[in-house]
Amino acid sequence: MPVTSPQTQNSASGTAPAAEPTLRTGTLGTSDIAFFVVSAAAPLTVMAGVAPFAIALGGIGAPVGYLLAGLTLAVFAVGFTTMSRHVRSAGAFYAYITRGLGRSVGIGAALLAMVGYNGMEIGVYGLLGTATQETLHALFGIDIPWLPVSLAGLVLIWYGGFRSIDFGAKLLGVLLCAETGILVLLAGGVLLKGGGHGLSLASFAPGNVFVPGTAVVLAFAFAAFTGFESTVIYRREARDPGRTVPRATYIAVAFLGLFYAFIVWTVIQAFGDAQVVKAAGTNPAELFFSAITTFVGGWAADLMHILIVTSVLASLLAFHNAINRYGLALAEEGVAPKSFGRVHAKHRSPYVAGLAQTAVGAVVVTGFWAAGADPYAQLLLWVNTPGMIGLMLLQLLAAIAVPFYFRRITHQEGVLRTVVAPIAATVLLSVATVLVCTHIDLFTGATTVVNIVLIAVAPAVFVLGLGLAWRLRRTKPDVFERFAAEPATEAETL
């Protein structure tokens, strides 16, 4: 429930206490929420920066890996969105997990969510620095240090989060259209010219899909969807959340799965089935730029360089907004500092939580710089990877929570949505998590010791969360008992 101000006017006037500002309600439609979620996934960055490795290691069957990942997450979305019609708390993941698995597990999930989403965002400031460096060098021959770029990005993203949520939605809509547009332009050029050696559907043949490298492709593919579940975070600001949140979730999953698969397939066609694996393995960083230069023109490659930078910015802003709303919700729970619950009077944004998140990002970024760390190989990969694993564990816990929740309440939902789909999602997400963890070296390029530490971060944070729950139960039993409590009416969440 929103925090109310203790300030009152002269009691003799009979004026009621002034209420603190709250998030702007009824602002976001289905498309707005979908923009936030798809922008967080950064489609252009994922395609140009990661898909070449999936092709090099998994072969021409790579497009199917993205379809399978999308299908798995669509199965997860069935139970997830069904539960969203019953759980109106602002706590998103941790509220769902609390309802199904109890308050202690829910508090552990809340801490894991904060660390996971922060990891997913803060590490990307390293990518922003290197992507801007590469773009300026490629276009103008200019070499600049990465730290000023990353710090400038922190300020820019803070301002975007400080402004109203509808401002962010409009900005992300423009940026998302631009980055997907350049990929559609590439695909159109390849298809119109018939590819490098004719068009082929060999990527979808079982013999090219079920190969040893498929596990690697699936690991990359699941990582490419990270953050899609954040639709529920915007429930309080959505118009008709019971409809818009599920619709945005399905749209995001369907779009990302189909779009990723289509773009990867067209890039394979650009080089040919027999040549693309070698091309991707020889120079993965240039695969997409080479394809668009050949089939569209050099100007399009220059534009793609610029749009990769804006793609990274869009992803940062989407995660920043999600983190701020988690901070706001936890402040209202009494778990996070009370100041995180303050909302700006004009912009209706959780601006104190935004300032805190930006400060944490600045400390981590400058700390890696002071240590002489590489902004890509260490700041991005070492901070991003634990965040990714943390969010996958949250998805897994949420899937497990669904059938337990529906066993405890009276409802009219079908068994397919409340039991079958969640159990199937639990199995599939377990496999996905194992695939990512067992192929972690492909994400980090680090030593075995570093990889073990990176994998251990997420479960360690969850255990710390369980310890926090134990402490709250002993020292603040009222806070513990109210944690993730369901508001009496929908209006109380708005």
Buried (B, 14 or more C-beta within 10 A) or exposed (E): EBBEEEEEEEEEEEEEEEEBBBBBBEBBBBEBBBBBBBBBBBBBBBBBBBBBBBBBBBBBBBBBBBBBBBBBBBBBBBBBBBBBBBBBBBBBBBBBBBBBBBBBBBBBBBBBBBBBBBBBBBBBBBBBBBBBBBBBEBEEEEEEEBBEBBBBBBEBBBEBBBBBBBBBBBBBBEBBEBBBEBBBBBBEBBBEBEBBBEBBEBBBBEEBBEBEBBBBBBBBBBBBBBBBBBBBBBBBBBBEBBEBBBBBBBBBBBBBBEBBBBBBBBBBBBBBBEEBBEBBBEEBEBBBBBBBBBBBEEEBBBBBBBBBBBBBBBBBBBBBBBBBBBBBBBBBBBBBBEEBBBBBEEBBBBBBBBBBBBEBBBEBBBEBBEEEBBBBBBBBBBBBBBBBBBBBBBBBBBBBBBBBBBEEEEBEBEEEBBBBBBBBBBEBBBBBBEBBBEBBEBBBEBEEEBBEBBBEBBBBBBEBBBBBBEEBBEEBEEBBEBBBBBEEEEEBBB
